[in-house]
């Protein structure tokens, strides 16, 4: 199966690099065209109906997010291309979307393509929900990444970040505890979310738990102490982290 692929980047050198990488995977990918602007890309997409977009985040006359908003059908797979340290990286991670940072690393490109092909081969759905989650996050700058996609073994779930109470590590998995006694098991380890979730709102209170600070109902003194979460669940604070934790509330 050859998946039709479109390259969208305003830099000609970047387009040529991605076109060359796509050609290296000709048994899986079929390059059907490239564009250097949002307007040209929309015409190309309408004409070729691609399966995969290699899409630069920043372009003149609009960015990659603007292009996605204009698509009549958002159920298309996207691998984003972004400069190192770009503001969009957190939004892409929250939406569980693949992205590559310039200069593009061949091994990382190969891994991203392998993930794409795997999703297509098992007929996985969800590109529409992931793109809509991304656009929701970047469309409200006053609300930083208000939605999070939680990958699961059987698919994924979209949750409001404000509904998260705490996370519990379960070896290579993570249990999310939400409002209304809901629990979701993620196929990612807890360190993945420790790096992703904003440190002003979430805190790695011990080896097993990350807590949302606003969801702490009570702190009980002790050697390290104990926090009581909104749902009544109690979590121990290690003695070595007691002072650091208390400073968050001073």
Secondary structure, 3 states (H helix, E strand, C coil): CCEEEEEECCCHHHHHHHHHHHHCCCCCEEEEEEECCHHHHHHHHHHHCCCEEEEECCCCCCCHHHHHHHCCCCCCEEEEEEECCCCHHHHHHHCCCEEEEECCCHHHHHHHHHHHHHHHHCCCCCHHHHHHHHHHHHCCCCCCCCEEEEEECCEEEEEEHHHEEEEEEECCEEEEEEHHHEEEEECCCHHHHHHHCCCCCEEECCCCEEEEHHHEEEEECCCCCEEEECCCCEEECCHHHHHHHHHCCC
